[in-house]
Amino acid sequence: MKLDEVEKAIAAGKGYAAVSVKTLRDAFGAQRAKKIVVQQISAGLRAAGYGHVPFEIPKRQDRTVLVYKLDGSPGSALLALVEAAHGDGEQANGSAWLLSSLLPGIDAKP
C-alpha cells in the first residue's frame, strides 16, 4: 500500500481531500476496483487513520471519495457524523465514539 499521493492531497486540503477511486485503487496496488478490493481499500484507509465518504467506496474508478484524517479536528468530527449516519457496525461505533469525545470541546469554544 502506497498512500503517498493520498496523504499529500489530504495534507494540502488541511485534513481532507477528494480522491478518485482510481487513485485509491492504484495506491493499494490493485488493477480493478472489485467488491473485495474496495473493501480492502476501506479497511486499509481506516488502519492508516483515515475515514471516507461515501461509506461504501464505489467500484467505478471515475468516482470520487472524500478521504479525511481521523485526527479529532472539527472537520473530522463533521465527516465522522456523516459516516456514522450511513454506516453500521464497527465504523459507525467508532464514529460515534469520535463524535462523543469531540463535541464537548467544540461546545466550549466561543
C-alpha positions as CSV (number, residue, x, y, z in Angstrom):
1,M,0.0,0.0,0.0
2,K,1.4,3.4,-1.1
3,L,-0.7,6.2,0.2
4,D,1.8,8.9,-0.5
5,E,-0.3,10.7,-3.1
6,V,-3.4,10.4,-1.0
7,E,-1.6,11.7,2.1
8,K,-0.2,14.7,0.2
9,A,-3.6,15.6,-1.1
10,I,-5.0,15.4,2.4
11,A,-2.2,17.5,3.9
12,A,-2.8,20.1,1.2
13,G,-6.5,20.0,1.9
14,K,-6.0,20.6,5.6
15,G,-7.2,17.2,6.7
16,Y,-9.4,16.0,3.8
17,A,-9.3,15.6,0.0
18,A,-11.5,14.4,-2.8
19,V,-9.7,11.4,-4.3
20,S,-10.7,9.3,-7.3
21,V,-11.3,5.6,-6.9
22,K,-8.6,5.0,-9.5
23,T,-6.1,6.8,-7.3
24,L,-7.1,4.7,-4.3
25,R,-7.0,1.5,-6.3
26,D,-3.5,2.3,-7.6
27,A,-2.3,3.2,-4.0
28,F,-3.4,-0.3,-2.9
29,G,-1.8,-2.0,-5.9
30,A,-5.0,-3.3,-7.4
31,Q,-5.8,-3.5,-11.1
32,R,-9.6,-3.4,-10.7
33,A,-11.9,-2.0,-8.1
34,K,-13.9,-5.1,-7.5
35,K,-16.0,-5.6,-4.4
36,I,-13.3,-7.2,-2.3
37,V,-10.8,-4.6,-3.5
38,V,-12.9,-1.6,-2.4
39,Q,-13.5,-3.4,1.0
40,Q,-9.7,-3.8,1.4
41,I,-9.2,-0.1,0.5
42,S,-11.7,0.9,3.1
43,A,-10.1,-1.2,5.8
44,G,-6.6,0.0,4.7
45,L,-7.6,3.6,5.0
46,R,-9.1,3.0,8.4
47,A,-6.0,1.2,9.6
48,A,-3.9,4.2,8.4
49,G,-6.1,6.7,10.3
50,Y,-8.4,7.8,7.6
51,G,-12.2,7.8,7.2
52,H,-14.1,8.2,3.9
53,V,-17.4,9.3,2.5
54,P,-19.3,7.6,0.9
55,F,-19.2,4.9,3.5
56,E,-19.0,2.2,0.7
57,I,-16.3,3.0,-1.8
58,P,-17.7,2.9,-5.3
59,K,-16.4,0.2,-7.7
60,R,-16.2,2.7,-10.6
61,Q,-12.8,4.2,-11.0
62,D,-14.1,7.5,-12.2
63,R,-16.0,8.1,-8.9
64,T,-14.7,10.4,-6.2
65,V,-14.3,9.6,-2.5
66,L,-13.8,12.2,0.2
67,V,-11.0,10.9,2.4
68,Y,-10.3,12.6,5.7
69,K,-7.9,12.3,8.6
70,L,-9.3,10.9,11.8
71,D,-7.5,13.4,13.9
72,G,-10.1,14.9,16.2
73,S,-10.5,18.2,14.3
74,P,-13.9,19.8,13.8
75,G,-13.9,18.8,10.2
76,S,-13.1,15.2,11.1
77,A,-16.0,15.3,13.6
78,L,-18.4,16.6,10.9
79,L,-17.4,13.9,8.4
80,A,-17.5,11.2,11.1
81,L,-21.1,12.3,11.8
82,V,-22.0,11.8,8.1
83,E,-20.3,8.4,8.1
84,A,-22.0,7.4,11.4
85,A,-25.4,8.3,9.9
86,H,-24.9,6.0,7.0
87,G,-22.8,3.2,8.5
88,D,-23.3,0.3,10.7
89,G,-21.1,-1.9,12.9
90,E,-17.6,-1.0,13.8
91,Q,-17.2,2.2,11.7
92,A,-20.4,3.7,13.0
93,N,-19.4,2.8,16.5
94,G,-16.0,4.3,16.0
95,S,-17.6,7.5,14.5
96,A,-20.0,7.8,17.4
97,W,-17.1,7.5,19.9
98,L,-15.1,10.1,18.0
99,L,-18.0,12.5,18.0
100,S,-18.7,12.0,21.7
101,S,-15.1,12.8,22.5
102,L,-15.0,15.9,20.3
103,L,-18.4,17.6,20.9
104,P,-17.6,18.8,24.4
105,G,-14.5,20.7,23.1
106,I,-16.5,22.2,20.2
107,D,-19.3,23.3,22.5
108,A,-16.8,25.0,24.8
109,K,-15.5,27.3,22.0
110,P,-16.9,30.8,21.9
